[in-house]
Amino acid sequence: MKYFVAPLARLIDEFNKLPGIGKKSAQRLAFYVLSKDDAYVKNFSDALLDVKQKVRFCEHCFNITDKQVCDICSDPKRNPNIICVVEDPKDVIAMESIGEFKGVYHVLHGVISPLNEIGPDDIKIKELVDKAAKGNIEEIILATNINVEGETTAMYIAKLLSGFCDNITRLANGLPVGSDIEYADEGTLLNAFEGRRRVNAN
């Protein structure tokens, strides 16, 4: 960064730390910000601070929200006894886009991944078990990604919850192996949702 003055070099470095942003893209973003007026820059910085200070996890489902309980969990039209288990908040957005699901969510915030030293205690599995143990659960839909970590996590959860819920299902038709829920188009995701299958936890 010796070609750039220190403040600009710092901004480029920060943009470069963002996922998917290489050095050239970081430079373009930094010069774009530099070209804007003070009001734009203030609004941008305020938005960054706002999201860090006000966004939290829903105390029920662990989706992102700016309240104690998110809009989905607090919606009386949703069925709290049908739970769709997803890996992260981006998957909630994907599932909501199909307009088919009328239950609630449980966001794990990750998957079991021994290679990355992530075990069951590192994600929100215990909280899901606690929900199921309270009873009255009609269905648990395991909507983790269709890859090794997602499948491992889904089977682990299915075994844990088999004593609490008789109807544990998994997204099926439409999603290719190795795909991420958040990148699936609405039609593919709808087919996967409607074609979900019963999980054999044994």
Salt bridges, closest charged atoms under 4 A:
GLU14 OE2 - LYS17 NZ 3.02
ASP46 OD2 - LYS42 NZ 2.72
ASP50 OD1 - LYS54 NZ 3.15
GLU59 OE2 - HIS60 NE2 3.97
ASP71 OD1 - LYS67 NZ 2.56
GLU96 OE2 - ARG78 NH2 2.83
ASP130 OD2 - LYS126 NZ 3.06
GLU139 OE2 - ARG196 NE 2.65
GLU151 OE2 - ARG170 NH2 3.13
GLU182 OE2 - LYS90 NZ 3.43
